[in-house]
Amino acid sequence: MNPTRILLADDHALVRRGLRLILDAEPDLTVVAEAANGAEAVEAAVPEAVDLAILDIAMPRMTGLQAAREISRRAPGIRLLILSMYDNEQYFFEALKAGASGYVLKSVADRDLLEACRAAMRGEPFLYPGAVTALIRHYLQPDRLGEAVPESILTPREEEIVKLIAEGNSAKQIAETLFISVKTVDRHRANILQKLGMRDRLDLTRYAIRAGLIEP
């Protein structure tokens, strides 16, 4: 049996190196590609070369959630796992909505990641104990989750711009990052505010946190 071909995406090189050592030590798993941000992960997620993408939830350019949604759209056959430092119910449910098979906490990745990879390739969900509790609570008392996470009405590019705005980047910095003009950034920002019915950067930052685009 051929080993599962893995794309590993995390913006910290040391984290990628450590996770790669864990994965490559297994005969049925092999890391074939790495990415330092969500946009790179989306480009590297080629169905002919990758079976499973492991995506850190907090990356520049595009988050792991954004990348997961885009990979699910472009290459639905690639299985997805989300890595996170946070035992956060909102992020967990957003990961499931984005098409992920599991949500793995970095603090126990050395213990859980291998099991999560194998479960994903079997078509099974991977749920750590806190996630099971969250699912049960959500099923029994869905109102306890508090404010609902907004359904995204933004395009992937607009989400990318919201993330960069919420992270404190100026229009000039966003233009340089995305290789577009400042005028285009301003036009996107105006369209985003109109779509979301919001007024300013503070509103966009609150939205970005609730939608899982940036960490609270």
C-alpha positions in Angstrom: 0.0 0.0 0.0 1.3 3.4 -0.9 1.8 5.8 2.0 -0.6 8.7 2.5 0.9 11.8 0.8 0.7 14.8 3.2 0.8 18.6 2.6 1.9 20.3 5.9 1.1 24.0 6.3 2.3 26.1 9.2 3.9 29.5 9.2 6.6 28.4 11.8 9.4 26.4 10.2 10.4 24.8 13.5 6.8 23.5 14.0 6.7 22.1 10.4 10.1 20.4 11.0 8.9 18.8 14.3 5.6 17.6 12.8 7.4 16.3 9.7 9.7 14.2 11.9 6.7 12.6 13.6 4.9 11.9 10.3 7.8 10.7 8.2 8.8 8.2 10.9 5.6 6.3 10.0 5.7 3.9 7.1 2.2 4.7 6.0 2.6 8.5 6.1 4.9 10.8 4.1 5.1 14.6 3.9 5.4 15.5 0.2 4.9 19.3 0.4 5.1 22.1 2.9 3.6 25.6 2.9 4.2 28.6 5.1 0.8 30.3 4.7 -2.7 29.5 3.6 -2.3 30.8 0.1 0.7 28.6 -0.5 -1.2 25.6 0.9 -4.0 26.2 -1.6 -1.6 26.2 -4.5 0.2 23.1 -3.3 -3.0 21.1 -2.8 -2.9 19.3 -6.1 -5.1 16.2 -6.0 -2.7 14.2 -8.1 0.1 14.7 -5.6 -1.6 15.2 -2.2 -4.0 12.9 -0.2 -4.2 14.9 3.0 -3.6 18.5 4.0 -2.7 19.4 7.6 -3.4 23.1 8.0 -2.5 25.4 11.0 -5.5 27.5 11.8 -3.5 30.7 12.3 -1.4 31.5 9.2 -0.7 34.8 7.3 -2.4 35.6 4.0 -5.1 33.0 4.4 -6.0 31.2 7.6 -6.2 27.4 7.8 -10.0 27.7 7.8 -9.9 29.9 4.6 -7.5 27.5 3.0 -9.6 24.5 4.0 -12.7 26.0 2.4 -10.8 26.8 -0.8 -9.1 23.4 -1.0 -12.5 21.7 -0.4 -13.9 23.7 -3.4 -11.0 23.1 -5.7 -10.0 19.5 -4.7 -12.8 17.9 -2.8 -10.9 14.5 -2.8 -8.2 15.9 -0.5 -8.8 15.1 3.2 -8.3 18.0 5.6 -7.1 18.3 9.2 -6.9 21.6 11.2 -4.1 22.2 13.7 -4.7 24.7 16.5 -3.2 25.9 19.7 -6.7 26.7 21.0 -9.3 24.4 22.4 -12.0 26.7 21.0 -15.5 25.5 20.2 -16.1 28.2 17.6 -13.0 27.3 15.6 -13.8 23.6 16.0 -17.3 24.0 14.5 -15.9 26.3 11.7 -13.3 23.6 10.9 -16.1 21.1 10.4 -18.0 23.5 8.3 -14.9 24.1 6.2 -14.7 20.3 5.4 -12.1 19.2 7.9 -12.1 15.6 9.1 -10.6 16.6 12.5 -9.3 19.4 14.7 -6.0 18.5 16.4 -4.6 20.5 19.3 -0.9 21.4 18.9 -0.3 20.7 22.6 -1.0 17.0 22.1 -0.1 16.7 18.4 2.7 14.2 19.1 0.0 12.0 20.6 -3.1 12.7 18.4 -1.8 13.7 14.9 -1.0 10.2 13.7 -4.4 8.8 14.8 -6.1 11.8 13.2 -4.3 11.3 9.9 -5.3 7.6 9.7 -8.9 8.4 10.8 -9.2 11.0 8.0 -7.9 8.6 5.4 -10.5 6.0 6.5 -13.2 8.6 6.1 -13.8 8.9 9.8 -13.8 12.1 11.9 -11.2 12.7 14.6 -12.6 14.2 17.8 -10.5 15.0 20.8 -12.3 14.7 24.2 -13.2 18.4 24.4 -14.6 18.3 20.9 -16.9 15.4 21.8 -18.2 17.5 24.8 -18.8 20.5 22.5 -20.7 18.4 20.0 -22.9 16.9 22.7 -23.6 20.3 24.2 -24.3 21.8 20.8 -26.8 18.9 20.0 -28.5 19.2 23.4 -28.5 22.9 23.8 -27.5 24.7 20.6 -28.3 28.1 22.2 -25.4 27.7 24.6 -22.9 28.4 21.9 -23.8 32.1 22.1 -23.6 34.4 19.2 -23.7 32.5 15.9 -20.8 32.6 13.6 -21.8 34.6 10.6 -22.3 32.7 7.3 -19.7 34.2 5.0 -21.1 36.3 2.2 -17.6 37.5 1.2 -15.4 36.1 -1.6 -12.1 34.5 -0.7 -10.2 37.7 -1.7 -12.5 39.8 0.4 -11.9 37.5 3.4 -8.2 37.8 2.8 -8.5 41.6 2.9 -10.6 41.6 6.0 -8.0 39.5 7.7 -5.2 41.8 6.7 -7.2 44.9 7.8 -8.0 43.3 11.2 -4.3 42.5 11.7 -3.6 46.3 11.4 -2.2 46.5 7.9 -2.6 49.8 6.0 -4.1 49.9 2.5 -0.5 50.4 1.1 0.7 47.3 3.0 -2.3 45.2 1.9 -1.7 46.3 -1.7 2.0 45.3 -1.5 1.1 41.9 0.1 -1.5 41.0 -2.5 0.2 42.7 -5.5 -2.7 45.0 -6.2 -3.2 48.7 -6.2 -4.2 50.8 -3.2 -7.2 51.9 -5.2 -8.3 48.3 -5.6 -7.8 47.7 -1.8 -10.0 50.7 -1.1 -12.7 49.5 -3.5 -12.7 46.0 -1.9 -12.9 47.6 1.6 -15.9 49.7 0.6 -17.6 46.7 -0.9 -16.9 44.6 2.2 -18.3 47.3 4.5 -21.4 47.6 2.4 -22.0 43.8 2.2 -21.6 43.4 5.9 -23.5 46.5 6.9 -20.5 47.8 8.9 -18.8 51.2 9.3 -15.1 50.9 10.1 -12.0 48.9 10.9 -13.2 48.1 14.5 -16.4 46.5 13.1 -14.3 44.5 10.6 -12.0 43.3 13.3 -14.9 42.1 15.4 -16.3 40.2 12.4 -12.9 38.7 11.7 -12.6 37.3 15.2 -16.1 35.9 15.1 -15.5 34.3 11.7 -12.2 32.7 12.8 -10.1 34.8 10.4 -7.9 36.1 13.2 -7.3 34.9 16.8 -9.1 36.8 19.6 
